[in-house]
Every structure is written in C-alpha cells, then in structure tokens.
Amino acid sequence: MKTRSDPWWIAHTKSRSEKVFAWDLRNRQIPYFLPMILRVRISGGRKRKVMAPLFPGYVFFCGDEEARYKAMTTNRLCQTIEVAEQEILLAELTGIEKALVGKAVLDPYPYAAVGKRCRIKSGPFRDLEGVVIQRSKATKLVLQVSILGQGAAMEIEPELLEPVE
C-alpha cells in the first residue's frame, strides 16, 4: 500500500459494489486499498472459492478533493468518510496489508474484542499490533481498523506475543 501526501478516505459502497468500485478507481488512476480474503461459498450445492472483501462495504482510497469527487461520480457510493487520524489509519491498514502479503489466514472480526493489546515480537508478522482474544482454544490476534469499528483476527502462537505498554 503506497502512502501519499494526499489524505486517505473511506468509501462506504453500495451493497456488493466494492470490487467494481475498485476497478473504477483504478481506471481513474486513484490509489486504493481493498483487502481481500479467500472465502468458500456454497451455491447450487457446489462449493466455490471466491475472493471477498475483508471489510464488506468499504474501500480505502487516497486523493485530494478532486479525487474524492471523481470517486463520488462513480455512483457506487453511499458516502465517503473523512479520516481525521491519518497516521492511525495508515498504521492499521499497513498491518492488515502485511498480514495479507504474509499469507496469514484472516477472519473478519467485530471490533468489540476484550483483552490485551500485544505486538508480535518475531517472525514474518513482526511488529504487528492487535488485541488478543481466545477462540476455539487457539490464540488469535485482532488487527483493528478502529475508524470502521471492525478488524480481522489471525491465529498466532502465544509465545510470539509481547504486551504493548
């Protein structure tokens, strides 16, 4: 994910329009980030593997007011959300991108995670931060995107974690 001097925006898309909106941004040469995960869907009695947005209904894009206007003219958005804390959003999205590039298995997770904030201290996901939760006897770390009130959970060995002060 490239960082630019222009601000990042959150596009709240119309239902099931994330991918086509991302194509519209690409065609308009507007930088964007659409985190995708592999999902298994069953339709017509058959299992199908599809790439689905990690955060349904949201696409992140970078640009000035003109780029925002161009994004709005696609007629695929409900609204754009201005991000006041640009540094926080970029750090959180960089963590999500690093996990995806590292082939971590991410599972969408609601923001209401209770637990300690920790950092991964070694390995390919070193320096990722999130909130630790327990589910199905496996330790999971939730990578948060606080402005959306959502996150993604990844399995992690507990000995790789250290508390964040």
C-alpha positions as CSV (number, residue, x, y, z in Angstrom):
1,M,0.0,0.0,0.0
2,K,1.5,3.3,-1.1
3,T,1.4,6.3,1.2
4,R,1.0,9.7,-0.4
5,S,0.8,13.2,0.9
6,D,-2.9,13.3,-0.1
7,P,-5.4,12.2,2.6
8,W,-6.9,8.8,2.7
9,W,-10.6,8.4,2.6
10,I,-13.0,5.6,3.4
11,A,-15.6,4.9,0.7
12,H,-18.8,3.3,2.0
13,T,-20.0,1.5,-1.1
14,K,-23.4,0.4,-2.1
15,S,-24.2,-3.3,-1.4
16,R,-21.7,-5.7,-3.1
17,S,-20.0,-2.9,-5.1
18,E,-16.6,-3.0,-3.6
19,K,-14.7,-4.7,-6.4
20,V,-16.4,-2.8,-9.3
21,F,-15.7,0.5,-7.4
22,A,-12.1,-0.5,-7.0
23,W,-11.9,-1.0,-10.8
24,D,-13.5,2.4,-11.2
25,L,-10.8,3.9,-9.0
26,R,-8.1,2.0,-11.0
27,N,-9.4,3.3,-14.3
28,R,-9.4,6.9,-12.8
29,Q,-5.8,6.3,-11.6
30,I,-6.8,6.9,-7.9
31,P,-4.8,4.8,-5.5
32,Y,-6.9,2.5,-3.3
33,F,-6.6,-0.4,-0.9
34,L,-9.3,-3.2,-0.9
35,P,-8.2,-6.0,1.4
36,M,-9.5,-9.3,0.1
37,I,-9.7,-12.8,1.6
38,L,-10.5,-16.2,0.2
39,R,-13.9,-17.5,1.1
40,V,-15.8,-20.7,0.4
41,R,-19.3,-20.1,-0.8
42,I,-21.9,-22.8,-1.4
43,S,-24.4,-22.1,-4.1
44,G,-26.4,-24.6,-6.1
45,G,-25.0,-27.4,-3.9
46,R,-21.4,-26.7,-5.1
47,K,-18.5,-25.3,-3.2
48,R,-16.9,-22.3,-4.8
49,K,-13.8,-20.3,-3.7
50,V,-14.2,-16.6,-4.1
51,M,-12.2,-13.6,-3.2
52,A,-14.3,-11.4,-0.9
53,P,-13.6,-8.0,0.8
54,L,-12.3,-8.3,4.3
55,F,-14.5,-5.3,5.3
56,P,-17.7,-5.6,3.3
57,G,-19.0,-2.3,2.1
58,Y,-15.7,-0.4,2.5
59,V,-12.8,0.6,0.2
60,F,-9.9,2.9,1.2
61,F,-8.6,5.4,-1.3
62,C,-6.1,8.2,-1.4
63,G,-6.5,11.6,-3.1
64,D,-7.4,15.2,-2.8
65,E,-10.9,16.7,-3.1
66,E,-10.9,16.3,-6.9
67,A,-10.2,12.5,-6.5
68,R,-12.9,12.3,-3.9
69,Y,-15.3,14.0,-6.3
70,K,-14.3,11.6,-9.1
71,A,-14.9,8.7,-6.7
72,M,-18.4,10.0,-5.9
73,T,-19.3,10.3,-9.6
74,T,-19.0,6.5,-10.0
75,N,-22.5,6.3,-8.5
76,R,-21.3,3.3,-6.5
77,L,-21.0,5.0,-3.1
78,C,-23.3,5.8,-0.2
79,Q,-20.8,8.2,1.2
80,T,-17.1,9.0,1.8
81,I,-15.8,9.2,5.3
82,E,-13.2,11.7,6.1
83,V,-10.3,10.4,8.2
84,A,-9.1,12.8,10.9
85,E,-6.4,10.5,12.3
86,Q,-4.5,9.7,9.0
87,E,-1.4,8.2,10.8
88,I,-3.5,5.8,12.8
89,L,-5.5,4.6,9.7
90,L,-2.3,4.1,7.7
91,A,-0.6,2.2,10.5
92,E,-3.7,-0.1,10.9
93,L,-4.1,-0.6,7.1
94,T,-0.3,-1.3,6.8
95,G,-0.7,-4.0,9.4
96,I,-3.6,-5.6,7.5
97,E,-1.6,-5.5,4.3
98,K,1.4,-7.0,5.9
99,A,-0.7,-9.9,7.2
100,L,-2.3,-10.5,3.8
101,V,1.1,-10.4,2.0
102,G,2.5,-12.8,4.6
103,K,-0.4,-15.3,3.7
104,A,-2.0,-15.0,7.2
105,V,-5.4,-16.5,7.4
106,L,-7.6,-13.6,8.3
107,D,-11.1,-13.9,9.7
108,P,-13.4,-10.8,9.9
109,Y,-13.9,-9.9,13.5
110,P,-16.1,-7.3,15.1
111,Y,-14.3,-4.5,17.0
112,A,-15.7,-5.4,20.4
113,A,-12.6,-7.6,21.3
114,V,-11.8,-7.7,25.0
115,G,-8.2,-8.4,26.0
116,K,-4.7,-7.1,26.0
117,R,-3.1,-5.1,23.2
118,C,0.0,-7.0,22.1
119,R,2.7,-6.9,19.5
120,I,4.2,-9.8,17.6
121,K,7.9,-9.9,18.5
122,S,9.4,-12.2,15.9
123,G,8.7,-13.9,12.6
124,P,7.2,-12.7,9.3
125,F,4.5,-10.7,11.1
126,R,6.9,-9.0,13.5
127,D,5.7,-5.6,14.9
128,L,2.0,-6.1,14.0
129,E,-0.1,-5.0,16.9
130,G,-3.6,-6.0,17.9
131,V,-5.8,-7.2,20.7
132,V,-5.5,-10.8,21.9
133,I,-8.7,-13.0,22.1
134,Q,-9.3,-16.6,22.8
135,R,-11.5,-18.7,20.5
136,S,-11.7,-22.4,20.0
137,K,-8.6,-22.9,22.2
138,A,-6.5,-21.1,19.7
139,T,-4.9,-17.7,20.4
140,K,-6.0,-15.1,18.0
141,L,-4.8,-11.5,17.5
142,V,-7.3,-9.0,16.2
143,L,-5.8,-6.4,13.8
144,Q,-8.1,-3.4,14.2
145,V,-9.3,-0.7,11.9
146,S,-10.7,1.5,14.6
147,I,-12.5,4.1,12.4
148,L,-14.6,1.3,10.9
149,G,-15.2,-0.4,14.2
150,Q,-14.1,-3.7,12.7
151,G,-11.0,-5.8,12.5
152,A,-9.6,-9.1,11.3
153,A,-8.5,-12.0,13.5
154,M,-5.4,-14.1,12.8
155,E,-4.1,-17.2,14.6
156,I,-0.8,-16.7,16.4
157,E,1.4,-18.7,18.7
158,P,1.2,-17.1,22.2
159,E,5.0,-17.2,22.7
160,L,5.4,-14.8,19.8
161,L,3.5,-12.1,21.6
162,E,4.6,-9.3,23.9
163,P,2.4,-6.7,25.7
164,V,2.2,-3.2,24.3
165,E,2.8,-0.6,27.0
